[in-house]
Amino acid sequence: MKNIKTVIALLLATVMCFALLAGCASKEASPETNTPEGEANDNQTDDSVVDDLAYIKDKGKMVIGYTLYQPMNYNDDNGEFTGFDTEFAIAVCKKLGIEPEFVNINWETKEVELNAKSIDCIWNGLTIDEDRKTNMSITVPYVKNAQVIVVKADSDVSSTADLVGKTVVAEIGSAGEILIKGKGEVKPEENLAKANYIGMNKQTDCLLELKSGTADAAVLDWTLAKTATGKGTNYADLKIVEDVELNSEEYGVAFRKGSNLTEAVNKIIEELVEDGTLPALAEKYGLSLAPSIAQ
């Protein structure tokens, strides 16, 4: 009887070992076998390809994250949603055979929304920098930009030295904020670092602060400042400080890290330059194409 019990115990132990081995094998296989088509695998490496092209074509649309930012994405005097990036995105989606869906986002959390698949791209005058290239997949540059200082029309500010101890505003998470606060290895501009900085949710909020007199200056994108300020605009009492260009930068469209949409859109950008679509849009909105794609 004792021997029979021993044999049974050994058999049960053997069965349990096989069950554990089978369970481990199943767990090891599951990340590959259970990842839905078009979804990013949590275990993927930085060099792996995310098939977002199939993902958006299956949906029939591309969800585009933007903020109201003239002349890239904004509502005109008739209330119509338009802008350089708006028309650009529509043209690209047409070539991809899908519909664009524009979603207004919080610029500060744009990368979180992108990775969570709340949006499929960030298409809104996104400045290309090394940090963003590390965390996202970005297209070739398509528009030139710079950071400039905007002040009241009657202001005597002529350089960043005049802003030491003054109140300066910029959009949170923007290239302007980086110039004031610095980021990582990027050092802030010496005089701007000595200003009293207040972050705003949008660049247009910065203009409102200036207009109301609660800020002395704003650090903004040249592309927005040249369109939104001066004679004939809603901010006719504001101006760009002449001959003070804080840096030079370029815009790109951002997709998820490893996304194959980047390569697809790069090819379409080349086509839209060759057929004259992008040069015509740049002229329409008073912008300059990036040197690398300009004809």
Secondary structure, 3 states (H helix, E strand, C coil): CHHHHHHHHHHHHHHHHHHHHHHHHHHHHHHHHCCCCCCCCCCCCCCCCECHHHHHHHHCEEEEEECCECCCEEECCCCCEECHHHHHHHHHHHHHCCEEEEEECCHHHHHHHHHCCCCCEEEEEEECCHHHHHHCEECCCCEEECEEEEEECCCCCCCHHHHCCCEEEEECCCHHHHHHHCECCECCCCCHHHCEEEEECCHHHHHHHHHHCCCCEEEEEHHHHHHHECCCCCECCEEEEEEEECCCEEEEEEECCCECHHHHHHHHHHHHHHCCHHHHHHHHCCCCECCCCCC
